[in-house]
Amino acid sequence: MDIIIEGYLKRFVEEFDLDESEKETNFEKFCHYAILKNELSYLDDNDLDQIGVGKNKGIDGICFSIDGNIVKSIQEIEDLKAAKKTFDATLHFFQSKTSSKFEDSEIANFCDTVIDFLSERPQYPLTPESREYHNIFLEILKLLSYLKVFNCKLYYCSTGAWSNTTTCATTIEIKKNLLKSTSYFKDDKGDSVEFVPVDNERLRKLYDKANQPFNVEFTFSHKIALNDISNVKESYIGILPFSEYKKIIIDKDTDKLKPLFYDNVRDFLGVDEEVNDKIKKQYKINSLIYFSY
């Protein structure tokens, strides 16, 4: 592991208050965080403990997501079944190595273990954590007719540099075709099975992006300024064309919805939540200057 990734990992360990002596496990969590923070609509800090699957052969992390949110139990699948609606699902697999090079044999082992996991009765032993995920997988298969999209993504992380010219790339294509042949996965918009080699540079970029504050530029031309409001510097109301609104809600790199509203969950929290309670009081005392209508 080079000095730069060492620095990134040190920051991650400090921010999440992890045990510094568990270097391998910390690096796995670091990789899971950097990737899933960019993939999912929302990732809670506690979710990282759910993704690791212990000393499972060939796989160190598994994550199911449905409509961008992590699914952690069979009960959640049952709830989806009761909702009787269609949804998008993704099955994420992780293998992280502190080695400074991508090993063809390790990549093949990772893929073979995933292929075995996707069978109804895996031959390789599963840890208790992997067994739970396998049970969730079997339940999802029963709901395949409800799935608009079911993707499989494999992430192999290394502190080395990736090259498409090595035999590793050939191995990946061979294993991808085997995964596709299971016929479990479907996506009308593109490849339903994706293998992502995450090298030193890509890992740093993913982590940097995961920790950036939400910031976007868009053109807001059709607007009028609202009346002066105490303690409010500027306020406007207007019409935003979808081409500009899309810049706010869609990540241009991943073409996925941004986790914009997870820090503004007033509807979910209800009227008893402090912020909502203050809004309610302002409305009741007729302070309508704070409400544009």
N, C-alpha and C positions, 0 to 999 in steps of 0.2 A: 504494500500500500504506500503510495507516494505521500510527500509531505502536505500536498494540497488537500487530498481526500482525508488525510489524518486530521487536518484542521476542521474540515466540514463535519466529520464524524464527532470530533470533540465538542463542537458547538451543539450538535444534535443531542449528544449524551447529557450535556449540561442543561439544555432547555427542557428535556423530558425527565430529568433527574434519574438517570439510569445508572446501574452499577458499572463503573468503569472497567472492572475486571472481566466482564462478559463481552469481550471485544467482538467475537464472531456473531453472537446474538444481536448485539447493538448494530453491527453493520447490516444484518438482515433487516432489522426494523428501520434503519436509515433508508435502505432501498425501498422497502414497502411504502414508507411515508412519502418519499420523493415521487414515486410513480403514481400511487393512488390519490395523492392530493391533487394531481393534475387530471386524473381519470374520472373520479367520482364527483357527484354533485356535492357531497358532504363527507368529511372524514373526521370523526371525533378522535381525540387523543387516546381514549381508552380502546378504540378499535384496533390499535396496533397489537395489543395483547391477544386479540381474537384471530389475527391473521397467521401468526406463527404456528407451525404444526409439529414442533419438537424435532426429534431425531428421525424423521421419516426419510426413507431412502429416496435420494434424488430430488426431493421437493422440500423447501423450507417454509413456504407460505402458500396459502390458498385463500381466495376471496370470491364470494358470489355477490354480484350486484344486480339489482332489479330496478330499472328506471333510475339508475345512478346512485342508488342507496344500498348499503351493505345489508345482506341477509345473513343472520347469524343462527337461525334455528328453524327446525321443521315447522314449528307453530306459525312462523311468519309465512311459510309456504301455504299452510292451511288457510290462513287469513286471505291470501291472494286468491286461492281457489274459491273461497266464499264470495269474493268481490265480483267474480265472473267477468273480468275485463281482460283485454289483451295487454301485454307489456313486453318490454325489452329486457333481456338478461345477458349478463356477461360472466364468464367463469375465468378468473385470473389465477395463474400459477406462477410461482417465483422460485428462483434458485440464485443465490448470491454467493460469490466467491471473492475473497480478498486477494486472490492470485492476480498477478500483473499480466496475465495472458489468457486468451480464450482457448480452452482445451476441447478439441474435437470429441474426445471420449466422454468428457463431462457433459457436454451438450447432448450427446446421444443418450447418455444415461438419464438425463433430465427428461428428455422427450419420451423415452421408453417407459419411464415411471408414470408419466402423465397418461400415456396410452393405456397402460395397465389400470390406472385409477379409473379411467372412463368405462371399463368393463363392468358388467353387473356383479361379477365375483372376482375382485382383484387377486392376483397370485402373490404379489409382494405384500409383506406385512404392513399394516397401517397403524400409525399411532392413534391413541384415543381421539386426538383432535382431527386427524385425517379421516378417521372412521365417521365422525359426526358430519364432516363435509361431504363424505361419500353418500351418506344417507340423505342429505339435502339434495345432492345431485340426482339420486334416483327419484325423489319426489318431484323435482323439476321436470324430469323426463316424462312423468305422467301428465304433466301440464303442457307438453310440447305444442299441442293444438292452440293454446292460449298465447303462445309466444310469437310476437311479430318478428323479433330478432333474437337469436341466441348465438353469441360470439364466444370464442375461446381465445384467450391471449396468454402467451407464455413469455415471461421476462427472465432473461439470463443476464445477471449483473456481474461485471468484473471491473477491477481497477485498471485493466489494461486498455489498449486501443483496438477498436474493431476494424476489420478489413473484410470487404466482400470478396476478396480474391483468394481466400484460403479455403481449405476443404471443409471448414466449419459451415460456410454458406451452403455448400452442397448437401451436407448432412441435414441442415435445417429444412431445405426444400423436400428432401426425401421423407423426413419425419412429418412435415406439414401435410403431405399427401396422404400419409397413413392416418393422421388425425381427421382429415376431411372424409376419408373413406368410412368413418364410423356413422356418418349421416345424421349425427345428433345436432349439428350446428347449421344455422341458416341466417343469411343476411342478403336481401335483395340489392343493397347498395354497394356491396363490395365483398372482400374476402372475409369469410366467417371465421377463419383460423389465422391468427397472426403470431409470429415469433418475433420478439423485439430484443435484439442484443443491446444491452445498456452498458456502454463503456464509461471510462473515466470522465470524459468531456460531457457526454449526455447526462450522466448522473448529476454532475455539478449544475448543469443548466436546469434540470428538473427540480432540484432542491432550491435553487435561486428563485425559480418561478413560483414554487409552492409557498415561499415566504414573502413574496412581493405583496404590498398592499393593493387592494382593488383599485385600478386606475384605468380610465378609458377616455379617449377623445372622440367627440361626435359633433356634428353640426346641428345647432338648435336655432334655426332661422325664423320660424313662424312662432313668435312668442311676444308677450307683452309683460311689462314689469308690474308687479302687484304693489299695492299701497305699502307705505312704510310700516314695518313691524318691529316692535321693540326687541332688541338683541338679535335681530336677523339682518345680516349685511345686504344680501340680495335675494330676491325671490321672483320667480317667473311662472307663468302658465302659458301653455301653447300646444301646438300639434307637432308631433315628431313622426316623420315618415318611417316605415318599417325598415328601410335600408339603413337608417341611422340608429333606430331602436335595436336592431340586430347586433350592432357593435357593442351594446351594453350587455346583452344577455347571452351572446354566443362567443365562445373563445375561438379566435381566428385560427389558432394552431391546431386545435383538436376538433373543431366544429361541434363542440358540445355546449350544453347550457352551463353558464357559470353559476357558482353557488352564491348568487346575489342576495337571495332573500333569507338565507339561514341565520344571518345576524339581525334580521328584522322580522321576527316571527310573531308579530303582535296578534294576529288572528289566532294562531295556535295557542298562545299563552293565556288568552282570555282576559276578561275585564278586571280580574283581581290582580293582575300583574302591575307593578308600580307605574311603568310608563303609560300603560293603557288607562290606569286609574286617573292619572293626571289629565290625559286627553278627555276623559269622560267629564271630569270636574270643570274643565275649561268650557266645554260645550254647555253644561248645565247653567253656568253663571253668565251665559250669553256672550262669551269672548269670541265672537265669530270672526274677528280679524285674523285668527290663526287658522281658519278653515276657508279655503277658496271654494266658491260654488257658483 
